[in-house]
């Protein structure tokens, strides 16, 4: 296999050593940030951020996953204002996707492999309209589920049809888990990528070695995607994957599109606190990002 490995090496895809540690960092010099996903409403977001403040927990990113098209104008405005007030990133997801349109195949066991990708020209247009609507309210972070949509929005950003400071986050629902896929996504405009949730540490290290953008790693999951909790692996996540967003609190929900209640939002902060305590105990020298760092996608 030496020929193949040498060819991959030329492409910037290296086999990581067993003691690999990432020397890459966020622009502020930090190694990790906290993200809480699955916050679908301003009510849940407010409870989450208030509890984080009460517990002296620094959050950096809040992510909505159900879709911009399922939020009213008033709800988007409320979430934008909360993000500005607490100086956190707000990522809203594109709504149009195979599971929401007329596809019968996606509802089957085999058809589900298409994930949340977009079918047809019209749905591509609708997805872009969803993004434009969020941008008009000051949102700077967009969660994507489709590689073609990523390429399209990236080109629109390059040619000036979208603001230059809009950032695109790739969902784990795209199903990517190897360094070549990550290089492809990075070259096509991704600003952070969430790999599939069950990658082993050496697999994560191989991806980090190949790309520069932040990785978004689930520290825990709802039952719908395995229900596994990886809190004790988080120090290793930081060592091999820096710069990394630690996606925490998912085990509180039954599924990734779960409508998080205020009570559940507070429970998600408890999970962040537990992960934070493990970092402090087992990797206390790790450098967290400060609140309101300049490169965060905080709404305007």
CORKANOR-V610621 format. One line per field, one symbol per residue. ss: DSSP state (~ for helix, > for strand, _ for the rest). burial: # if it has 24 or more other ideal C-beta (glycine too) atoms within 12 Angstrom, else .. A space follows every 10 residues. Layout:
# CORKANOR-V610621
ss = ???
burial = ???
This chain:
# CORKANOR-V610621
ss = _~~~~~~~~~ __________ __________ _>>>>>____ _~~~~~~~~~ ~~~~______ >>>____~~~ __~~~~~~~~ ~~~~~~__>> >>>_______ ____~~~___ ~~~~_____~ ~~~~~~~~~~ ~~~~~~____ >>>>__~~~~ ~~~~~~~~__ ______>>>> _~~~____~~ ~~~~~~~___ _>>_______ ~~~~~~~~~~ ___>>>>>_> __~~~___>_ ~~~~~~~~~~ ~__>>>>__~ ~~________ _~~~~~~~~~ ~~~~~~~~~~ ~~_____>__ __________
burial = .......... ..#..#...# ##.###...# ########## #########. ##....#### ########## #...##.### ####.##### ########## #....#.... ...######. ..##.###.# #####.#### ########## ####.##... .##..##### #######.#. ######.### #######.#. #.######## ########## ##..#...## #.######## ########## ###.####.# .#.####### ######.##. ..#..#.##. #.#.#####.
